């Protein structure tokens, strides 16, 4: 292996040139790929959490509607039974 293969020359705007070991730039590249992968995983997890949250909100709204319907039916039942009791009271002869 040649000595030149072990080092890369990095040109930066502030410096004329900076010599870094090739392994350091390779490690930085791998770290960059790892960070990008982790960001993509996090974004997909956030997307999944938003989807689950939207589904939960929909189910909660449906449950609230069902509860309101049951309460309305129960109130109608109570009102109907009260009317029935009132009518019976008028029919009694005391």
Long-range contacts (C-beta under 8 A, 24 or more apart in sequence): none
